[in-house]
């Protein structure tokens, strides 16, 4: 019995020693110049900036989606323009989305609840829904349920794309109810300057976007979501002044496109978009494209997508057009949802019979809003919208909306890529020397790290969705 007590006393002393050492280590590892508790305003700024940078950056736009939808083309190192990728090429969107954006936004949601500040929670839910939309639009099936509790699930299971979209619509409805312009103030908002009324419009505009993602699969659900928004008295983004975007600053916080062109010269504007704008005498051409450095018969010269390296470089760096100066400027905004997009979405919803609005009127407003977005006003707008090739065709609303929306979304590679797959317009031709047997990519392949670090769940996703290839269509891509 005596020996038993001695053993207990020794064990207790050991526990006290370990506990004391642990406390000492915690004190040693504290930074005396930094807060030990995360602040929601700092997390909000960090999550927004990290997401905007990858959304508008090299891997997910310049080296992929901008090429797929033929806004840009490569004049050097043309493998991506020919659809040649390694399994690490699409790592960035996944890594940043989950390890920076969603982790921080999850924490803001918790802090919003802890501080009884529903506006932080609402804003974080809107941004998190946007991040998840980017991820599922690109890859298809993705971790969602378990990714909202990433601390508990190191190898999260994948949810189907359908389930992700439906869950995001629920999240955005929750966000809409949580956002209260008369409630507690927030800080750290670099999109709307802490204006909660505009966040409510952003939330509804994102709900509208996702509703159209599911419209070809579940028109009943889509119609119900839009009816809910109307019954809530909700408004959408309603002017170019309300565009959801991050406006960049000077270096080192400049636009990622500006940052790249400071040191590299790999890209030119695609011949596809130039030819379309020229055929319409579109006044956005000098905004979207730069003049050639050397005098050429055509002021703006795009290059075909997917040329072999020698064929591309032989066109001449000084005889082909870079993207326009507007998009190369340090302060150029990363547009998340534009007023023009919202109008196009409302026009499509009306054309599908999901609302009772006037599709033709909304379509004309959308085209006008896009022109106005780049400072084009007055008679130039009237002349353009009167063109037979621009006029709304109710008999083929997907063509009218798809082609003009493609022009309006210039620069927004990931969003344009999703809309091109969904609407099937414009009807693009594959890369000249493409490697996909005459096809254009219709998704991102999963990062190689998912195969090695989350193999079981990765295999389950492949079994559900289809082979992990660039040509495997996603759930929302019906036709």
DRENZA-659214 format. One record per residue (C-alpha): residue number from 1; z, y, x. Coordinates in nm, 2 decimals, padded with zeros to 4 digits, m for minus. Layout:
BEGIN
+-----+--------+--------+--------+
:   i :      w :      v :      u :
+-----+--------+--------+--------+
: NUM :      Z :      Y :      X :
...
+-----+--------+--------+--------+
! end
This chain:
BEGIN
+-----+--------+--------+--------+
:   i :      w :      v :      u :
+-----+--------+--------+--------+
:   1 :  00.00 :  00.00 :  00.00 :
:   2 :  00.09 :  00.23 :  00.29 :
:   3 : m00.24 :  00.16 :  00.45 :
:   4 : m00.42 :  00.24 :  00.12 :
:   5 : m00.26 :  00.59 :  00.11 :
:   6 : m00.34 :  00.66 :  00.47 :
:   7 : m00.71 :  00.57 :  00.40 :
:   8 : m00.72 :  00.80 :  00.09 :
:   9 : m00.56 :  01.09 :  00.29 :
:  10 : m00.82 :  01.05 :  00.57 :
:  11 : m01.11 :  01.04 :  00.32 :
:  12 : m00.98 :  01.36 :  00.16 :
:  13 : m00.95 :  01.54 :  00.49 :
:  14 : m01.30 :  01.43 :  00.58 :
:  15 : m01.44 :  01.57 :  00.25 :
:  16 : m01.25 :  01.90 :  00.31 :
:  17 : m01.40 :  01.92 :  00.65 :
:  18 : m01.76 :  01.86 :  00.53 :
:  19 : m01.71 :  02.11 :  00.25 :
:  20 : m01.58 :  02.37 :  00.49 :
:  21 : m01.87 :  02.31 :  00.73 :
:  22 : m02.12 :  02.34 :  00.44 :
:  23 : m01.96 :  02.67 :  00.33 :
:  24 : m01.98 :  02.80 :  00.69 :
:  25 : m02.35 :  02.70 :  00.71 :
:  26 : m02.43 :  02.88 :  00.39 :
:  27 : m02.27 :  03.19 :  00.53 :
:  28 : m02.45 :  03.16 :  00.86 :
:  29 : m02.79 :  03.11 :  00.68 :
:  30 : m02.75 :  03.42 :  00.46 :
:  31 : m02.96 :  03.72 :  00.55 :
:  32 : m02.73 :  04.02 :  00.54 :
:  33 : m03.02 :  04.26 :  00.48 :
:  34 : m03.17 :  04.07 :  00.18 :
:  35 : m03.06 :  03.99 : m00.17 :
:  36 : m02.94 :  03.63 : m00.22 :
:  37 : m03.05 :  03.63 : m00.58 :
:  38 : m03.42 :  03.66 : m00.68 :
:  39 : m03.50 :  03.98 : m00.88 :
:  40 : m03.75 :  03.94 : m01.16 :
:  41 : m03.94 :  04.26 : m01.07 :
:  42 : m04.01 :  04.14 : m00.72 :
:  43 : m04.11 :  03.79 : m00.84 :
:  44 : m04.34 :  03.95 : m01.10 :
:  45 : m04.52 :  04.16 : m00.84 :
:  46 : m04.55 :  03.87 : m00.60 :
:  47 : m04.68 :  03.62 : m00.86 :
:  48 : m04.93 :  03.87 : m00.99 :
:  49 : m05.06 :  03.96 : m00.65 :
:  50 : m05.08 :  03.60 : m00.53 :
:  51 : m05.27 :  03.49 : m00.83 :
:  52 : m05.51 :  03.78 : m00.83 :
:  53 : m05.58 :  03.73 : m00.46 :
:  54 : m05.68 :  03.36 : m00.50 :
:  55 : m05.86 :  03.43 : m00.83 :
:  56 : m06.07 :  03.70 : m00.67 :
:  57 : m06.08 :  03.55 : m00.32 :
:  58 : m06.29 :  03.34 : m00.09 :
:  59 : m06.24 :  02.98 : m00.18 :
:  60 : m06.25 :  03.01 : m00.56 :
:  61 : m06.52 :  03.27 : m00.60 :
:  62 : m06.72 :  03.36 : m00.30 :
:  63 : m06.76 :  03.00 : m00.17 :
:  64 : m06.79 :  02.84 : m00.51 :
:  65 : m06.79 :  02.99 : m00.86 :
:  66 : m06.99 :  03.30 : m00.77 :
:  67 : m07.25 :  03.07 : m00.62 :
:  68 : m07.25 :  02.82 : m00.91 :
:  69 : m07.32 :  03.09 : m01.17 :
:  70 : m07.57 :  03.26 : m00.94 :
:  71 : m07.42 :  03.60 : m00.90 :
:  72 : m07.41 :  03.57 : m00.52 :
:  73 : m07.60 :  03.35 : m00.27 :
:  74 : m07.54 :  03.26 :  00.09 :
:  75 : m07.76 :  03.39 :  00.37 :
:  76 : m07.55 :  03.21 :  00.64 :
:  77 : m07.36 :  02.88 :  00.65 :
:  78 : m07.53 :  02.77 :  00.33 :
:  79 : m07.36 :  02.43 :  00.26 :
:  80 : m07.14 :  02.56 : m00.03 :
:  81 : m07.45 :  02.71 : m00.19 :
:  82 : m07.61 :  02.36 : m00.17 :
:  83 : m07.29 :  02.21 : m00.33 :
:  84 : m07.17 :  02.04 :  00.00 :
:  85 : m06.79 :  02.04 :  00.00 :
:  86 : m06.50 :  01.86 :  00.16 :
:  87 : m06.20 :  01.73 : m00.05 :
:  88 : m06.00 :  02.03 :  00.09 :
:  89 : m06.25 :  02.29 : m00.03 :
:  90 : m06.07 :  02.34 : m00.36 :
:  91 : m05.72 :  02.33 : m00.23 :
:  92 : m05.63 :  02.70 : m00.26 :
:  93 : m05.64 :  02.75 : m00.64 :
:  94 : m05.42 :  02.44 : m00.68 :
:  95 : m05.17 :  02.52 : m00.41 :
:  96 : m05.13 :  02.89 : m00.49 :
:  97 : m05.13 :  02.83 : m00.86 :
:  98 : m04.85 :  02.58 : m00.85 :
:  99 : m04.64 :  02.67 : m00.54 :
: 100 : m04.65 :  03.05 : m00.57 :
: 101 : m04.76 :  03.16 : m00.91 :
: 102 : m04.61 :  02.91 : m01.15 :
: 103 : m04.29 :  02.86 : m00.95 :
: 104 : m04.22 :  03.24 : m00.95 :
: 105 : m04.31 :  03.27 : m01.31 :
: 106 : m04.09 :  02.98 : m01.41 :
: 107 : m03.80 :  03.16 : m01.24 :
: 108 : m03.88 :  03.49 : m01.42 :
: 109 : m03.86 :  03.30 : m01.75 :
: 110 : m03.52 :  03.17 : m01.66 :
: 111 : m03.40 :  03.51 : m01.54 :
: 112 : m03.53 :  03.67 : m01.86 :
: 113 : m03.32 :  03.43 : m02.06 :
: 114 : m03.02 :  03.48 : m01.84 :
: 115 : m03.04 :  03.86 : m01.86 :
: 116 : m03.13 :  03.86 : m02.23 :
: 117 : m03.45 :  04.04 : m02.14 :
: 118 : m03.72 :  03.88 : m02.36 :
: 119 : m03.98 :  04.11 : m02.22 :
: 120 : m03.96 :  03.95 : m01.87 :
: 121 : m03.99 :  03.61 : m02.04 :
: 122 : m04.29 :  03.72 : m02.25 :
: 123 : m04.48 :  03.88 : m01.96 :
: 124 : m04.41 :  03.57 : m01.74 :
: 125 : m04.54 :  03.34 : m02.02 :
: 126 : m04.86 :  03.54 : m02.05 :
: 127 : m04.92 :  03.53 : m01.68 :
: 128 : m04.83 :  03.16 : m01.65 :
: 129 : m05.07 :  03.08 : m01.93 :
: 130 : m05.34 :  03.26 : m01.75 :
: 131 : m05.27 :  03.06 : m01.43 :
: 132 : m05.27 :  02.73 : m01.62 :
: 133 : m05.60 :  02.83 : m01.79 :
: 134 : m05.76 :  02.89 : m01.45 :
: 135 : m05.64 :  02.55 : m01.33 :
: 136 : m05.75 :  02.35 : m01.63 :
: 137 : m06.08 :  02.54 : m01.66 :
: 138 : m06.16 :  02.44 : m01.30 :
: 139 : m06.02 :  02.09 : m01.26 :
: 140 : m05.97 :  01.95 : m01.62 :
: 141 : m05.66 :  01.74 : m01.66 :
: 142 : m05.37 :  01.90 : m01.47 :
: 143 : m04.99 :  01.88 : m01.45 :
: 144 : m04.85 :  02.11 : m01.72 :
: 145 : m04.53 :  01.97 : m01.89 :
: 146 : m04.37 :  01.85 : m01.57 :
: 147 : m04.50 :  02.15 : m01.37 :
: 148 : m04.30 :  02.38 : m01.59 :
: 149 : m04.00 :  02.21 : m01.43 :
: 150 : m04.14 :  02.16 : m01.08 :
: 151 : m03.79 :  02.13 : m00.92 :
: 152 : m03.73 :  01.81 : m01.11 :
: 153 : m04.07 :  01.66 : m01.07 :
: 154 : m04.21 :  01.66 : m00.72 :
: 155 : m04.50 :  01.44 : m00.82 :
: 156 : m04.58 :  01.56 : m01.17 :
: 157 : m04.78 :  01.37 : m01.42 :
: 158 : m05.11 :  01.51 : m01.55 :
: 159 : m05.17 :  01.63 : m01.90 :
: 160 : m05.51 :  01.61 : m02.07 :
: 161 : m05.71 :  01.93 : m02.09 :
: 162 : m05.68 :  01.93 : m02.47 :
: 163 : m05.30 :  01.91 : m02.45 :
: 164 : m05.29 :  02.18 : m02.19 :
: 165 : m05.50 :  02.43 : m02.40 :
: 166 : m05.29 :  02.35 : m02.71 :
: 167 : m04.96 :  02.40 : m02.52 :
: 168 : m05.08 :  02.73 : m02.38 :
: 169 : m05.17 :  02.85 : m02.73 :
: 170 : m04.81 :  02.77 : m02.83 :
: 171 : m04.67 :  02.94 : m02.52 :
: 172 : m04.87 :  03.26 : m02.59 :
: 173 : m04.75 :  03.26 : m02.95 :
: 174 : m04.40 :  03.24 : m02.81 :
: 175 : m04.48 :  03.52 : m02.57 :
: 176 : m04.62 :  03.74 : m02.84 :
: 177 : m04.29 :  03.70 : m03.04 :
: 178 : m04.08 :  03.77 : m02.73 :
: 179 : m04.26 :  04.09 : m02.62 :
: 180 : m04.09 :  04.39 : m02.78 :
: 181 : m04.19 :  04.75 : m02.69 :
: 182 : m03.85 :  04.86 : m02.82 :
: 183 : m03.66 :  04.61 : m02.61 :
: 184 : m03.53 :  04.61 : m02.26 :
: 185 : m03.75 :  04.76 : m01.99 :
: 186 : m03.91 :  04.56 : m01.71 :
: 187 : m04.02 :  04.66 : m01.36 :
: 188 : m04.26 :  04.52 : m01.11 :
: 189 : m04.56 :  04.51 : m01.34 :
: 190 : m04.87 :  04.60 : m01.13 :
: 191 : m05.11 :  04.53 : m01.42 :
: 192 : m04.99 :  04.75 : m01.70 :
: 193 : m04.72 :  04.96 : m01.54 :
: 194 : m04.44 :  04.80 : m01.75 :
: 195 : m04.62 :  04.89 : m02.08 :
: 196 : m04.51 :  04.61 : m02.32 :
: 197 : m04.74 :  04.71 : m02.60 :
: 198 : m05.04 :  04.64 : m02.37 :
: 199 : m04.89 :  04.31 : m02.28 :
: 200 : m04.89 :  04.21 : m02.64 :
: 201 : m05.26 :  04.29 : m02.66 :
: 202 : m05.32 :  04.09 : m02.34 :
: 203 : m05.14 :  03.79 : m02.49 :
: 204 : m05.36 :  03.80 : m02.80 :
: 205 : m05.68 :  03.84 : m02.59 :
: 206 : m05.59 :  03.54 : m02.39 :
: 207 : m05.52 :  03.34 : m02.71 :
: 208 : m05.86 :  03.44 : m02.83 :
: 209 : m06.02 :  03.32 : m02.50 :
: 210 : m05.85 :  02.98 : m02.51 :
: 211 : m05.93 :  02.95 : m02.88 :
: 212 : m06.30 :  02.96 : m02.80 :
: 213 : m06.24 :  02.70 : m02.53 :
: 214 : m06.14 :  02.45 : m02.80 :
: 215 : m06.38 :  02.57 : m03.07 :
: 216 : m06.65 :  02.31 : m03.01 :
: 217 : m06.39 :  02.04 : m03.03 :
: 218 : m06.15 :  02.16 : m03.30 :
: 219 : m06.28 :  02.44 : m03.52 :
: 220 : m06.00 :  02.39 : m03.77 :
: 221 : m05.74 :  02.45 : m03.50 :
: 222 : m05.94 :  02.75 : m03.36 :
: 223 : m05.96 :  02.91 : m03.70 :
: 224 : m05.59 :  02.87 : m03.76 :
: 225 : m05.49 :  03.03 : m03.43 :
: 226 : m05.70 :  03.34 : m03.51 :
: 227 : m05.56 :  03.35 : m03.86 :
: 228 : m05.21 :  03.34 : m03.71 :
: 229 : m05.29 :  03.64 : m03.48 :
: 230 : m05.42 :  03.83 : m03.78 :
: 231 : m05.11 :  03.74 : m04.00 :
: 232 : m04.89 :  03.86 : m03.71 :
: 233 : m05.06 :  04.20 : m03.72 :
: 234 : m05.16 :  04.14 : m03.36 :
: 235 : m05.42 :  04.36 : m03.18 :
: 236 : m05.65 :  04.28 : m02.89 :
: 237 : m05.74 :  04.48 : m02.58 :
: 238 : m05.92 :  04.77 : m02.75 :
: 239 : m06.07 :  05.00 : m02.48 :
: 240 : m06.18 :  05.00 : m02.12 :
: 241 : m05.86 :  05.18 : m02.04 :
: 242 : m05.67 :  04.87 : m02.15 :
: 243 : m05.85 :  04.61 : m01.93 :
: 244 : m05.61 :  04.36 : m01.78 :
: 245 : m05.67 :  04.40 : m01.41 :
: 246 : m05.50 :  04.44 : m01.07 :
: 247 : m05.63 :  04.76 : m00.90 :
: 248 : m05.60 :  04.71 : m00.53 :
: 249 : m05.49 :  04.96 : m00.27 :
: 250 : m05.57 :  05.03 :  00.10 :
: 251 : m05.56 :  04.77 :  00.37 :
: 252 : m05.37 :  04.53 :  00.40 :
: 253 : m05.35 :  04.53 :  00.02 :
: 254 : m05.72 :  04.58 : m00.03 :
: 255 : m05.95 :  04.38 : m00.26 :
: 256 : m06.02 :  04.03 : m00.10 :
: 257 : m06.40 :  04.09 : m00.12 :
: 258 : m06.36 :  04.42 :  00.07 :
: 259 : m06.14 :  04.24 :  00.32 :
: 260 : m06.40 :  03.97 :  00.38 :
: 261 : m06.70 :  04.21 :  00.42 :
: 262 : m06.50 :  04.40 :  00.69 :
: 263 : m06.57 :  04.12 :  00.93 :
: 264 : m06.83 :  03.89 :  00.78 :
: 265 : m07.18 :  03.91 :  00.64 :
: 266 : m07.24 :  03.57 :  00.48 :
: 267 : m07.34 :  03.67 :  00.13 :
: 268 : m07.62 :  03.84 : m00.06 :
: 269 : m07.67 :  03.90 : m00.43 :
: 270 : m07.85 :  03.61 : m00.60 :
: 271 : m08.21 :  03.64 : m00.69 :
: 272 : m08.13 :  03.50 : m01.03 :
: 273 : m07.91 :  03.80 : m01.14 :
: 274 : m08.14 :  04.05 : m00.97 :
: 275 : m08.45 :  03.91 : m01.15 :
: 276 : m08.26 :  03.93 : m01.49 :
: 277 : m08.14 :  04.28 : m01.44 :
: 278 : m08.49 :  04.40 : m01.32 :
: 279 : m08.66 :  04.24 : m01.62 :
: 280 : m08.43 :  04.43 : m01.85 :
: 281 : m08.43 :  04.75 : m01.65 :
: 282 : m08.06 :  04.71 : m01.67 :
: 283 : m07.87 :  05.02 : m01.55 :
: 284 : m07.60 :  04.80 : m01.39 :
: 285 : m07.84 :  04.68 : m01.12 :
: 286 : m07.74 :  04.96 : m00.87 :
: 287 : m07.37 :  04.88 : m00.95 :
: 288 : m07.40 :  04.51 : m00.89 :
: 289 : m07.64 :  04.52 : m00.59 :
: 290 : m07.67 :  04.73 : m00.28 :
: 291 : m08.01 :  04.87 : m00.16 :
: 292 : m08.16 :  04.68 :  00.13 :
: 293 : m08.08 :  04.83 :  00.47 :
: 294 : m08.45 :  04.84 :  00.56 :
: 295 : m08.72 :  04.97 :  00.33 :
: 296 : m08.87 :  04.70 :  00.12 :
: 297 : m09.12 :  04.69 : m00.17 :
: 298 : m08.83 :  04.62 : m00.41 :
: 299 : m08.52 :  04.84 : m00.36 :
: 300 : m08.29 :  04.55 : m00.45 :
: 301 : m08.37 :  04.20 : m00.31 :
: 302 : m08.17 :  03.90 : m00.41 :
: 303 : m08.21 :  03.56 : m00.24 :
: 304 : m08.25 :  03.22 : m00.40 :
: 305 : m07.94 :  03.00 : m00.42 :
: 306 : m07.90 :  02.70 : m00.20 :
: 307 : m08.15 :  02.75 :  00.08 :
: 308 : m08.14 :  02.56 :  00.40 :
: 309 : m07.98 :  02.77 :  00.68 :
: 310 : m08.31 :  02.85 :  00.85 :
: 311 : m08.49 :  02.95 :  00.53 :
: 312 : m08.20 :  03.17 :  00.42 :
: 313 : m08.16 :  03.36 :  00.75 :
: 314 : m08.54 :  03.41 :  00.78 :
: 315 : m08.53 :  03.64 :  00.48 :
: 316 : m08.36 :  03.89 :  00.70 :
: 317 : m08.01 :  04.05 :  00.68 :
: 318 : m08.15 :  04.40 :  00.66 :
: 319 : m08.42 :  04.31 :  00.40 :
: 320 : m08.19 :  04.16 :  00.14 :
: 321 : m07.92 :  04.31 : m00.08 :
: 322 : m07.55 :  04.27 : m00.04 :
: 323 : m07.33 :  04.29 : m00.36 :
: 324 : m07.29 :  04.65 : m00.48 :
: 325 : m07.06 :  04.90 : m00.31 :
: 326 : m06.84 :  04.91 : m00.62 :
: 327 : m06.74 :  04.55 : m00.56 :
: 328 : m06.70 :  04.60 : m00.18 :
: 329 : m06.46 :  04.89 : m00.21 :
: 330 : m06.10 :  04.84 : m00.10 :
: 331 : m05.96 :  04.95 : m00.44 :
: 332 : m06.21 :  04.74 : m00.65 :
: 333 : m06.01 :  04.58 : m00.93 :
: 334 : m05.95 :  04.21 : m00.99 :
: 335 : m06.04 :  04.20 : m01.36 :
: 336 : m05.86 :  03.94 : m01.56 :
: 337 : m05.98 :  04.02 : m01.91 :
: 338 : m06.21 :  04.31 : m01.99 :
: 339 : m06.26 :  04.49 : m02.31 :
: 340 : m06.62 :  04.38 : m02.31 :
: 341 : m06.52 :  04.01 : m02.29 :
: 342 : m06.28 :  04.05 : m02.58 :
: 343 : m06.56 :  04.20 : m02.80 :
: 344 : m06.80 :  03.92 : m02.70 :
: 345 : m06.52 :  03.67 : m02.79 :
: 346 : m06.46 :  03.84 : m03.13 :
: 347 : m06.84 :  03.84 : m03.19 :
: 348 : m06.86 :  03.47 : m03.12 :
: 349 : m06.56 :  03.39 : m03.34 :
: 350 : m06.73 :  03.57 : m03.62 :
: 351 : m07.06 :  03.40 : m03.55 :
: 352 : m06.88 :  03.06 : m03.57 :
: 353 : m06.73 :  03.15 : m03.91 :
: 354 : m06.38 :  03.16 : m03.76 :
: 355 : m06.32 :  03.52 : m03.88 :
: 356 : m06.48 :  03.75 : m04.13 :
: 357 : m06.58 :  04.02 : m03.88 :
: 358 : m06.93 :  04.14 : m03.82 :
: 359 : m07.08 :  03.94 : m03.52 :
: 360 : m07.38 :  04.17 : m03.46 :
: 361 : m07.17 :  04.49 : m03.46 :
: 362 : m06.91 :  04.34 : m03.22 :
: 363 : m07.19 :  04.21 : m02.99 :
: 364 : m07.34 :  04.56 : m02.97 :
: 365 : m07.00 :  04.71 : m02.90 :
: 366 : m06.95 :  04.45 : m02.63 :
: 367 : m07.27 :  04.53 : m02.45 :
: 368 : m07.19 :  04.90 : m02.48 :
: 369 : m06.83 :  04.85 : m02.34 :
: 370 : m06.97 :  04.66 : m02.04 :
: 371 : m07.21 :  04.95 : m01.96 :
: 372 : m06.93 :  05.20 : m02.01 :
: 373 : m06.70 :  05.00 : m01.78 :
: 374 : m06.93 :  05.10 : m01.50 :
: 375 : m06.98 :  05.47 : m01.60 :
: 376 : m07.30 :  05.42 : m01.79 :
: 377 : m07.31 :  05.64 : m02.10 :
: 378 : m07.54 :  05.82 : m02.35 :
: 379 : m07.91 :  05.76 : m02.38 :
: 380 : m07.91 :  05.49 : m02.11 :
: 381 : m07.69 :  05.28 : m02.34 :
: 382 : m07.90 :  05.35 : m02.65 :
: 383 : m08.22 :  05.26 : m02.46 :
: 384 : m08.07 :  04.94 : m02.33 :
: 385 : m07.92 :  04.82 : m02.65 :
: 386 : m08.25 :  04.89 : m02.84 :
: 387 : m08.45 :  04.64 : m02.62 :
: 388 : m08.58 :  04.34 : m02.81 :
: 389 : m08.45 :  04.11 : m02.53 :
: 390 : m08.10 :  04.26 : m02.57 :
: 391 : m08.08 :  04.27 : m02.95 :
: 392 : m07.84 :  04.02 : m03.12 :
: 393 : m08.01 :  03.70 : m03.24 :
: 394 : m07.79 :  03.55 : m03.52 :
: 395 : m08.00 :  03.23 : m03.52 :
: 396 : m07.90 :  03.16 : m03.16 :
: 397 : m07.57 :  03.35 : m03.10 :
: 398 : m07.49 :  03.13 : m02.79 :
: 399 : m07.80 :  03.26 : m02.62 :
: 400 : m07.75 :  03.63 : m02.70 :
: 401 : m07.38 :  03.62 : m02.62 :
: 402 : m07.41 :  03.38 : m02.33 :
: 403 : m07.67 :  03.59 : m02.15 :
: 404 : m07.51 :  03.93 : m02.20 :
: 405 : m07.17 :  03.80 : m02.13 :
: 406 : m07.29 :  03.65 : m01.81 :
: 407 : m07.42 :  03.99 : m01.70 :
: 408 : m07.09 :  04.16 : m01.81 :
: 409 : m06.87 :  03.91 : m01.63 :
: 410 : m07.04 :  03.98 : m01.29 :
: 411 : m06.78 :  03.94 : m01.02 :
: 412 : m06.54 :  03.73 : m01.23 :
: 413 : m06.66 :  03.40 : m01.08 :
: 414 : m06.41 :  03.16 : m01.24 :
: 415 : m06.43 :  03.31 : m01.59 :
: 416 : m06.81 :  03.32 : m01.58 :
: 417 : m06.82 :  02.96 : m01.46 :
: 418 : m06.61 :  02.85 : m01.76 :
: 419 : m06.82 :  03.05 : m02.00 :
: 420 : m07.16 :  02.93 : m01.86 :
: 421 : m07.05 :  02.57 : m01.91 :
: 422 : m06.92 :  02.63 : m02.26 :
: 423 : m07.21 :  02.84 : m02.39 :
: 424 : m07.49 :  02.68 : m02.19 :
: 425 : m07.65 :  03.02 : m02.13 :
: 426 : m07.81 :  03.15 : m01.92 :
: 427 : m08.01 :  02.84 : m01.84 :
: 428 : m07.98 :  02.83 : m01.46 :
: 429 : m08.19 :  02.63 : m01.22 :
: 430 : m08.01 :  02.42 : m00.96 :
: 431 : m07.99 :  02.53 : m00.59 :
: 432 : m08.32 :  02.51 : m00.41 :
: 433 : m08.19 :  02.25 : m00.16 :
: 434 : m07.90 :  02.13 : m00.37 :
: 435 : m07.74 :  01.79 : m00.31 :
: 436 : m07.65 :  01.69 : m00.67 :
: 437 : m07.98 :  01.54 : m00.78 :
: 438 : m08.09 :  01.85 : m00.97 :
: 439 : m07.76 :  01.93 : m01.12 :
: 440 : m07.52 :  02.23 : m01.08 :
: 441 : m07.14 :  02.17 : m01.04 :
: 442 : m06.94 :  02.17 : m01.37 :
: 443 : m06.59 :  02.14 : m01.22 :
: 444 : m06.38 :  02.16 : m00.91 :
: 445 : m06.29 :  01.83 : m00.75 :
: 446 : m05.91 :  01.77 : m00.71 :
: 447 : m05.76 :  01.86 : m00.37 :
: 448 : m05.73 :  01.57 : m00.13 :
: 449 : m05.36 :  01.62 : m00.11 :
: 450 : m05.33 :  01.50 : m00.47 :
: 451 : m05.47 :  01.17 : m00.37 :
: 452 : m05.23 :  01.13 : m00.08 :
: 453 : m04.92 :  01.29 : m00.22 :
: 454 : m04.95 :  01.22 : m00.60 :
: 455 : m05.17 :  00.92 : m00.59 :
: 456 : m05.04 :  00.74 : m00.90 :
: 457 : m05.08 :  01.04 : m01.13 :
: 458 : m05.41 :  01.13 : m00.97 :
: 459 : m05.55 :  00.79 : m01.05 :
: 460 : m05.43 :  00.81 : m01.41 :
: 461 : m05.61 :  01.14 : m01.45 :
: 462 : m05.93 :  01.00 : m01.31 :
: 463 : m05.91 :  00.70 : m01.54 :
: 464 : m05.87 :  00.94 : m01.84 :
: 465 : m06.12 :  01.21 : m01.74 :
: 466 : m06.38 :  01.04 : m01.53 :
: 467 : m06.49 :  01.02 : m01.17 :
: 468 : m06.36 :  01.29 : m00.94 :
: 469 : m06.70 :  01.45 : m00.89 :
: 470 : m06.85 :  01.80 : m00.92 :
: 471 : m07.07 :  01.67 : m01.19 :
: 472 : m06.81 :  01.52 : m01.42 :
: 473 : m06.80 :  01.72 : m01.74 :
: 474 : m06.46 :  01.84 : m01.87 :
: 475 : m06.33 :  01.80 : m02.22 :
: 476 : m06.42 :  02.16 : m02.34 :
: 477 : m06.78 :  02.13 : m02.20 :
: 478 : m06.93 :  01.96 : m02.49 :
: 479 : m07.31 :  02.00 : m02.45 :
+-----+--------+--------+--------+
! end
